[in-house]
């Protein structure tokens, strides 16, 4: 799966499942500040990522993952 496919899939589930406005999703968008993702949303994200990408997010690996771009980097590192 290439980077563009990963970004499209992530963007799609953020819009559809978490109801984040598309204009709030851009590479340097902060997950919490710009997109409004809270701790309950992260629980949903763990389930969605496992369903869509086939791996389980580990909290300790998410340290420093604070933007859309870094989140996609993390997913890319796990699926490739």
C-alpha positions in Angstrom: 0.0 0.0 0.0 1.5 3.3 -1.0 1.5 6.6 0.9 -1.3 8.2 -1.2 -3.6 5.2 -0.6 -2.8 5.3 3.2 -3.6 9.1 3.3 -6.8 8.6 1.4 -8.0 5.8 3.6 -7.1 7.7 6.8 -8.8 10.8 5.6 -11.9 8.9 4.6 -12.3 7.3 8.0 -11.7 10.5 9.8 -14.4 12.2 7.8 -16.9 9.3 7.8 -16.4 7.7 11.2 -15.3 10.7 13.4 -17.1 13.4 11.4 -14.1 15.6 11.1 -14.5 18.4 8.5 -12.4 17.8 5.4 -10.9 21.3 5.5 -9.4 20.4 9.0 -7.4 17.5 7.5 -4.1 18.6 6.1 -0.5 17.3 6.5 0.5 19.5 9.5 -3.0 19.5 11.1 -2.7 18.7 14.8 -4.7 15.7 15.7 -6.1 17.3 18.9 -5.9 21.0 18.3 -6.9 21.2 14.7 -9.0 18.1 14.2 -10.5 17.9 17.7 -9.7 14.3 18.3 -10.0 13.4 21.9 -9.2 10.3 24.0 -12.6 8.6 23.2 -11.9 9.2 19.4 -8.5 7.5 19.8 -10.3 4.4 21.1 -12.3 4.4 17.9 -9.2 5.0 15.8 -7.5 2.0 17.3 -10.4 -0.2 16.2 -10.7 1.4 12.7 -7.0 1.1 12.0 -7.0 -2.6 13.0 -10.0 -3.2 10.7 -8.6 -1.2 7.8 -4.8 -1.9 8.0 -4.6 -5.2 9.9 -2.4 -4.1 12.9 -3.1 -2.9 16.5 -1.9 0.5 17.5 0.3 0.5 20.6 0.1 3.6 22.8 3.8 3.7 23.4 4.5 3.9 19.7 2.1 6.9 19.3 4.3 9.2 21.5 5.1 12.2 19.3 2.5 11.3 16.7 0.7 14.6 16.9 -0.1 15.5 13.2 -2.0 14.0 10.3 1.3 13.5 8.5 3.0 11.8 11.4 0.0 9.5 11.9 0.2 8.5 8.3 4.0 7.9 8.7 3.2 5.6 11.6 0.7 3.6 9.6 3.0 3.5 6.6 5.8 2.1 8.8 3.5 -0.7 10.0 2.0 -1.8 6.7 5.1 -1.7 4.6 
